[in-house]
Each structure stands twice: as C-alpha cells, then as structure tokens.
C-alpha cells in the first residue's frame, strides 16, 4: 500500500483529544468487482491459486487507487486545518496568544481611578453624638 509518511507523522497527535473525534472520518466504501457471476457448481469447486492471486491483486489495486487516495486527501485537508489553527493561536510573538497577553498587560497598566470623596459624610456631630 502507498501511504504518505510525512502526513501520517504530522497528524498523529491531532486525531482525537479527550476521546473526542477531531478529524473527518472516512465513510463506508464498497469494493467493486467485474466479470460474470459464478454458478453454484463453480463456487463449490476448488479454485486455482493464480485466480485467487488475481482477485487479491485487483482488490489491493482498488484499495490503493481509491481508499488510500481518499485517505491522503482527508489527511492533507486536516493537516491544513491544524496548520491554520496553530498559526491563528500562535505563541508569545504572534496570534491569539500574543493578543491576549497584550490585552492582559494593557489591563494591568491601567491605574485604578482615584477614590472620590463620599457624597454624604457623617461625623456624628449632626446628631449631637460628638
């Protein structure tokens, strides 16, 4: 079978997170065969090794052409999504992480407003307590 090892290595950690599926799934697929149907009598006979090998070879070729191609396409699409997500999230120098860090720093730099004097100052003198 043909597999793209670089894609496989790049996407290994991103398939699931906390048991939640994070990548697209491959739907059911059907193996198609061509040729005439066998009769009941032909099905009960012993098959020739070469015929079995031909059937297996055709099935492997079909899997390589169809399933592996679809899988590589899906993995390529998922790799692009992950790369974009990493770029968007960023680090201390760029992306959302930097934006949040800058916002936190800006909030920390804002001095609290000076305390204003109370609107009504009670000393007790008004009631004859002092």
C-alpha positions as a Markdown table, in Angstrom:
| # | Residue | x | y | z |
|---|---|---|---|---|
| 1 | Unk | 0.0 | 0.0 | 0.0 |
| 2 | Unk | 1.1 | 3.6 | -0.6 |
| 3 | Unk | 1.0 | 5.9 | 2.4 |
| 4 | Unk | 2.3 | 9.4 | 2.8 |
| 5 | Unk | 4.5 | 9.1 | 5.8 |
| 6 | Unk | 5.0 | 12.8 | 6.3 |
| 7 | Unk | 1.3 | 13.3 | 6.6 |
| 8 | Unk | 1.0 | 10.4 | 8.9 |
| 9 | Unk | 3.7 | 11.8 | 11.3 |
| 10 | Unk | 2.3 | 15.3 | 11.2 |
| 11 | Unk | -1.2 | 14.4 | 12.1 |
| 12 | Unk | -0.7 | 11.6 | 14.7 |
| 13 | Unk | -1.5 | 13.7 | 17.8 |
| 14 | Unk | -4.4 | 15.5 | 16.3 |
| 15 | Unk | -6.8 | 12.6 | 15.6 |
| 16 | Unk | -8.5 | 12.7 | 19.0 |
| 17 | Unk | -8.5 | 14.8 | 22.0 |
| 18 | Unk | -10.2 | 13.8 | 25.3 |
| 19 | Unk | -11.8 | 10.9 | 23.4 |
| 20 | Unk | -13.5 | 13.4 | 21.1 |
| 21 | Unk | -13.0 | 12.9 | 17.3 |
| 22 | Unk | -11.2 | 15.9 | 15.8 |
| 23 | Unk | -10.7 | 14.8 | 12.2 |
| 24 | Unk | -13.0 | 13.8 | 9.4 |
| 25 | Unk | -13.9 | 10.2 | 9.1 |
| 26 | Unk | -13.9 | 8.1 | 6.1 |
| 27 | Unk | -17.3 | 6.8 | 5.2 |
| 28 | Unk | -18.1 | 3.3 | 4.2 |
| 29 | Unk | -16.6 | 2.1 | 0.9 |
| 30 | Unk | -17.5 | -0.7 | -1.4 |
| 31 | Unk | -15.2 | -3.0 | -3.3 |
| 32 | Unk | -16.4 | -3.4 | -6.8 |
| 33 | Unk | -15.7 | -6.4 | -8.9 |
| 34 | Unk | -16.3 | -7.0 | -12.5 |
| 35 | Unk | -16.9 | -10.1 | -14.5 |
| 36 | Unk | -19.6 | -12.7 | -14.7 |
| 37 | Unk | -21.3 | -14.3 | -11.7 |
| 38 | Unk | -20.2 | -17.7 | -10.7 |
| 39 | Unk | -22.7 | -20.6 | -10.8 |
| 40 | Unk | -23.3 | -22.7 | -7.7 |
| 41 | Unk | -21.3 | -25.5 | -9.2 |
| 42 | Unk | -18.3 | -23.2 | -9.9 |
| 43 | Unk | -18.4 | -21.9 | -6.3 |
| 44 | Unk | -18.1 | -25.4 | -4.9 |
| 45 | Unk | -15.1 | -26.3 | -7.0 |
| 46 | Unk | -11.5 | -25.8 | -5.8 |
| 47 | Unk | -10.1 | -22.6 | -7.2 |
| 48 | Unk | -6.8 | -22.3 | -8.9 |
| 49 | Unk | -4.1 | -20.4 | -6.9 |
| 50 | Unk | -3.5 | -18.0 | -9.8 |
| 51 | Unk | -7.1 | -17.0 | -9.9 |
| 52 | Unk | -7.2 | -16.3 | -6.2 |
| 53 | Unk | -4.0 | -14.2 | -6.6 |
| 54 | Unk | -5.5 | -12.2 | -9.4 |
| 55 | Unk | -8.6 | -11.4 | -7.3 |
| 56 | Unk | -6.4 | -10.3 | -4.4 |
| 57 | Unk | -4.2 | -8.2 | -6.7 |
| 58 | Unk | -7.2 | -6.5 | -8.1 |
| 59 | Unk | -8.6 | -5.8 | -4.6 |
| 60 | Unk | -5.2 | -4.4 | -3.5 |
| 61 | Unk | -5.0 | -2.2 | -6.6 |
| 62 | Unk | -8.6 | -0.9 | -6.0 |
| 63 | Unk | -7.7 | -0.1 | -2.3 |
| 64 | Unk | -4.5 | 1.7 | -3.3 |
| 65 | Unk | -6.3 | 3.7 | -6.0 |
| 66 | Unk | -9.5 | 4.6 | -4.1 |
| 67 | Unk | -9.2 | 4.2 | -0.4 |
| 68 | Unk | -5.6 | 5.4 | 0.1 |
| 69 | Unk | -6.2 | 8.3 | -2.3 |
| 70 | Unk | -9.3 | 9.4 | -0.3 |
| 71 | Unk | -7.4 | 8.9 | 3.0 |
| 72 | Unk | -4.4 | 11.0 | 1.8 |
| 73 | Unk | -6.8 | 13.8 | 0.6 |
| 74 | Unk | -8.6 | 13.8 | 4.0 |
| 75 | Unk | -5.3 | 13.9 | 5.9 |
| 76 | Unk | -4.0 | 16.7 | 3.7 |
| 77 | Unk | -7.1 | 18.7 | 4.4 |
| 78 | Unk | -6.9 | 18.0 | 8.1 |
| 79 | Unk | -3.2 | 19.0 | 8.1 |
| 80 | Unk | -4.1 | 22.3 | 6.5 |
| 81 | Unk | -6.7 | 22.9 | 9.2 |
| 82 | Unk | -4.3 | 22.1 | 12.0 |
| 83 | Unk | -1.6 | 24.3 | 10.5 |
| 84 | Unk | -4.0 | 27.2 | 10.2 |
| 85 | Unk | -5.2 | 26.7 | 13.8 |
| 86 | Unk | -1.6 | 26.7 | 15.1 |
| 87 | Unk | -1.0 | 29.9 | 13.1 |
| 88 | Unk | -4.1 | 31.5 | 14.5 |
| 89 | Unk | -3.5 | 30.5 | 18.1 |
| 90 | Unk | 0.2 | 31.5 | 17.7 |
| 91 | Unk | 2.7 | 31.9 | 20.5 |
| 92 | Unk | 4.1 | 34.7 | 22.6 |
| 93 | Unk | 5.2 | 36.6 | 19.5 |
| 94 | Unk | 2.1 | 36.3 | 17.3 |
| 95 | Unk | -1.6 | 35.2 | 17.1 |
| 96 | Unk | -4.2 | 35.0 | 19.7 |
| 97 | Unk | -1.8 | 34.1 | 22.5 |
| 98 | Unk | 0.1 | 37.4 | 21.9 |
| 99 | Unk | -3.2 | 39.4 | 21.6 |
| 100 | Unk | -4.4 | 38.0 | 24.9 |
| 101 | Unk | -1.0 | 38.7 | 26.6 |
| 102 | Unk | -1.1 | 42.3 | 25.2 |
| 103 | Unk | -4.6 | 42.8 | 26.5 |
| 104 | Unk | -3.8 | 41.5 | 29.9 |
| 105 | Unk | -0.7 | 43.8 | 30.1 |
| 106 | Unk | -2.9 | 46.8 | 29.0 |
| 107 | Unk | -5.4 | 46.0 | 31.7 |
| 108 | Unk | -2.7 | 45.7 | 34.3 |
| 109 | Unk | -1.2 | 49.0 | 33.2 |
| 110 | Unk | -4.5 | 50.9 | 33.7 |
| 111 | Unk | -4.3 | 52.6 | 37.1 |
| 112 | Unk | -7.5 | 52.3 | 39.2 |
| 113 | Unk | -9.4 | 55.6 | 39.2 |
| 114 | Unk | -8.7 | 57.8 | 42.3 |
| 115 | Unk | -11.2 | 57.3 | 45.1 |
| 116 | Unk | -13.7 | 60.1 | 45.1 |
| 117 | Unk | -14.8 | 61.6 | 48.5 |
| 118 | Unk | -18.2 | 60.2 | 49.7 |
| 119 | Unk | -21.2 | 62.2 | 48.8 |
| 120 | Unk | -22.5 | 62.3 | 52.3 |
| 121 | Unk | -20.1 | 62.5 | 55.2 |
| 122 | Unk | -21.4 | 61.5 | 58.6 |
| 123 | Unk | -19.4 | 62.5 | 61.6 |
| 124 | Unk | -21.9 | 62.2 | 64.4 |
| 125 | Unk | -21.9 | 65.9 | 65.2 |
| 126 | Unk | -25.2 | 66.3 | 63.4 |
| 127 | Unk | -26.9 | 64.0 | 65.9 |
| 128 | Unk | -25.1 | 65.5 | 69.0 |
| 129 | Unk | -23.0 | 62.4 | 69.4 |
| 130 | Unk | -19.7 | 64.2 | 69.5 |
